[in-house]
Amino acid sequence: MENPRIKIMLLGKSGMLGSCFMDFFVGMVGLNLHAYGHADLDITDAVKLREKFLEIKPDLVINCTAYTAVDDAEKNRDAAFRLNAEAVGNVAKFCKEIDAALIHFSTDYVFDGMKSAGYVEGDAVAPINVYGESKLAGEKLINESMGKYYIVRTSWLFGKNGKNFVDTMLKYGAAAIQNGTEMKVVNDQIGSPTYTHDLVNAVIGQIVEPLEDGKPLPFGIYHLTNSGVCSWYDFAKKIFEIKKMEVKVLPVTTAEFPRPAKRPNFSILLNSKMPAMRSWIEAVETYLNN
Ligand SMILES: NC(=O)c1ccc[n+]([C@@H]2O[C@H](COP(=O)([O-])OP(=O)(O)OC[C@H]3O[C@@H](n4cnc5c(N)ncnc54)[C@H](OP(=O)(O)O)[C@@H]3O)[C@@H](O)[C@H]2O)c1
């Protein structure tokens, strides 16, 4: 993307995924980028949001904002729906008004997790927690409002500038070593960890650049995760192995580790419409060795 003609509006530039887009975009020659963080533009303010869309008139909007606190969403249903559904519906409506394309991110948590073989894009959705319900409501509002959209569902994200499992394990692992204690990690939830760097690289290469070249990928829903599956327990063990940390990790069941929000047992997204990304193990090695 040496000299892109398209004007890109990035929403949520300071979050884990948004800041990764910023890392890729910084330094791209000729980039016509208008990027906003929460403090610059509150996307739940429909009036300001529409004004900004009409002022900038982007060709492409990339929405990285979200209410991502899965457990808190159980008691803050309105806040989760305000951002993940209502505001997303407005983003889609205003995209339609100015004929912009939209890239929006969604989650494995739109599924109930009963299908151990994994989910393809067209599989029936049935969220089991408020966060998943709110994200699904956002997907539906996009679909009802416009046609030029890419909804990219991903799972178990890790990367710089965000709360994520890898950093949490490093913190708790260090404390466990210091205190001589064990760590318990859930072993009956299965999914695919996904590195923000790999996700952004794929989205730019396979969605943004073809759009820029006038050869857009068909619009619709896509699943994009790193390859391979594991449990949170396997993931934790791999993190400690890579960092050579001698942490004693005990596998536990979800029932032994209750949380406010239910989690799907199998939240494996099958990337059936895009080339596979590298394995989650290679990805976590890269993240931890940089
Ligand atoms: N994290 C995961 O494991 C995971 C898994 C699957 C799918 N996803 C999806 O991937 C996408 C990116 O997630 P992420 O982990 O990068 O999220 P994140 O780190 O929580 O970032 C979300 C961003 O949204 C901003 N934001 C919150 N309220 C806003 C508002 N009213 N107006 C404008 N901005 C607002 C936040 O800013 P403040 O912090 O300043 O409020 C934050 O920068 C989301 O769609 C998420 O649902 C994430």
The ligand as an SDF file (V2000), in Angstrom:
LIG
                    3D

 48 52  0  0  0  0  0  0  0  0999 V2000
   -9.7140   -9.1380   23.3610 N   0  0  0  0  0  0  0  0  0  0  0  0
  -10.1060  -10.3140   22.9230 C   0  0  0  0  0  0  0  0  0  0  0  0
   -9.7030  -11.3740   23.4380 O   0  0  0  0  0  0  0  0  0  0  0  0
  -11.0640  -10.4050   21.7610 C   0  0  0  0  0  0  0  0  0  0  0  0
  -11.4970  -11.6650   21.3450 C   0  0  0  0  0  0  0  0  0  0  0  0
  -12.3820  -11.7500   20.2570 C   0  0  0  0  0  0  0  0  0  0  0  0
  -12.8130  -10.6070   19.6260 C   0  0  0  0  0  0  0  0  0  0  0  0
  -12.3890   -9.3870   20.0690 N   0  0  0  0  0  0  0  0  0  0  0  0
  -12.8860   -8.1950   19.3700 C   0  0  0  0  0  0  0  0  0  0  0  0
  -11.7790   -7.5220   18.8060 O   0  0  0  0  0  0  0  0  0  0  0  0
  -12.0180   -6.1130   18.7930 C   0  0  0  0  0  0  0  0  0  0  0  0
  -10.8630   -5.3780   19.4390 C   0  0  0  0  0  0  0  0  0  0  0  0
  -10.7670   -5.7740   20.7900 O   0  0  0  0  0  0  0  0  0  0  0  0
   -9.6060   -5.2620   21.7610 P   0  0  0  0  0  0  0  0  0  0  0  0
   -9.2450   -6.3910   22.6420 O   0  0  0  0  0  0  0  0  0  0  0  0
   -8.5760   -4.5370   20.9560 O   0  0  0  0  0  0  0  0  0  0  0  0
  -10.4250   -4.2030   22.6290 O   0  0  0  0  0  0  0  0  0  0  0  0
   -9.8580   -3.1320   23.6920 P   0  0  0  0  0  0  0  0  0  0  0  0
   -8.3890   -3.2800   23.8630 O   0  0  0  0  0  0  0  0  0  0  0  0
  -10.7460   -3.2540   24.8830 O   0  0  0  0  0  0  0  0  0  0  0  0
  -10.0940   -1.7610   22.9460 O   0  0  0  0  0  0  0  0  0  0  0  0
  -11.3810   -1.2220   22.7880 C   0  0  0  0  0  0  0  0  0  0  0  0
  -11.2050    0.2540   22.5420 C   0  0  0  0  0  0  0  0  0  0  0  0
  -12.5130    0.8370   22.4340 O   0  0  0  0  0  0  0  0  0  0  0  0
  -12.4410    2.1270   23.0480 C   0  0  0  0  0  0  0  0  0  0  0  0
  -13.7570    2.6150   23.4280 N   0  0  0  0  0  0  0  0  0  0  0  0
  -14.5060    2.2140   24.4730 C   0  0  0  0  0  0  0  0  0  0  0  0
  -15.6540    2.9160   24.5150 N   0  0  0  0  0  0  0  0  0  0  0  0
  -15.6180    3.7840   23.4640 C   0  0  0  0  0  0  0  0  0  0  0  0
  -16.4940    4.7800   22.9910 C   0  0  0  0  0  0  0  0  0  0  0  0
  -17.6850    5.0160   23.5730 N   0  0  0  0  0  0  0  0  0  0  0  0
  -16.1270    5.4940   21.9070 N   0  0  0  0  0  0  0  0  0  0  0  0
  -14.9410    5.2740   21.3020 C   0  0  0  0  0  0  0  0  0  0  0  0
  -14.0590    4.3430   21.7130 N   0  0  0  0  0  0  0  0  0  0  0  0
  -14.4060    3.6020   22.7840 C   0  0  0  0  0  0  0  0  0  0  0  0
  -11.5800    1.8920   24.2640 C   0  0  0  0  0  0  0  0  0  0  0  0
  -11.0750    3.1190   24.7460 O   0  0  0  0  0  0  0  0  0  0  0  0
  -10.9360    3.3550   26.3410 P   0  0  0  0  0  0  0  0  0  0  0  0
  -10.1300    2.2010   26.8420 O   0  0  0  0  0  0  0  0  0  0  0  0
  -10.2630    4.6700   26.4320 O   0  0  0  0  0  0  0  0  0  0  0  0
  -12.3480    3.3660   26.8620 O   0  0  0  0  0  0  0  0  0  0  0  0
  -10.4840    0.9810   23.6860 C   0  0  0  0  0  0  0  0  0  0  0  0
   -9.4230    1.7380   23.1520 O   0  0  0  0  0  0  0  0  0  0  0  0
  -13.3580   -5.9200   19.4740 C   0  0  0  0  0  0  0  0  0  0  0  0
  -14.3730   -5.8320   18.5120 O   0  0  0  0  0  0  0  0  0  0  0  0
  -13.5340   -7.1900   20.2950 C   0  0  0  0  0  0  0  0  0  0  0  0
  -14.9000   -7.4710   20.5230 O   0  0  0  0  0  0  0  0  0  0  0  0
  -11.5350   -9.2640   21.1190 C   0  0  0  0  0  0  0  0  0  0  0  0
  1  2  1  0
  2  3  2  0
  2  4  1  0
  4  5  1  0
  4 48  2  0
  5  6  2  0
  6  7  1  0
  7  8  2  0
  8  9  1  0
  8 48  1  0
  9 10  1  0
  9 46  1  0
 10 11  1  0
 11 12  1  0
 11 44  1  0
 12 13  1  0
 13 14  1  0
 14 15  2  0
 14 16  1  0
 14 17  1  0
 17 18  1  0
 18 19  2  0
 18 20  1  0
 18 21  1  0
 21 22  1  0
 22 23  1  0
 23 24  1  0
 23 42  1  0
 24 25  1  0
 25 26  1  0
 25 36  1  0
 26 27  1  0
 26 35  1  0
 27 28  2  0
 28 29  1  0
 29 30  1  0
 29 35  2  0
 30 31  1  0
 30 32  2  0
 32 33  1  0
 33 34  2  0
 34 35  1  0
 36 37  1  0
 36 42  1  0
 37 38  1  0
 38 39  2  0
 38 40  1  0
 38 41  1  0
 42 43  1  0
 44 45  1  0
 44 46  1  0
 46 47  1  0
M  CHG  2   8   1  16  -1
M  END
$$$$
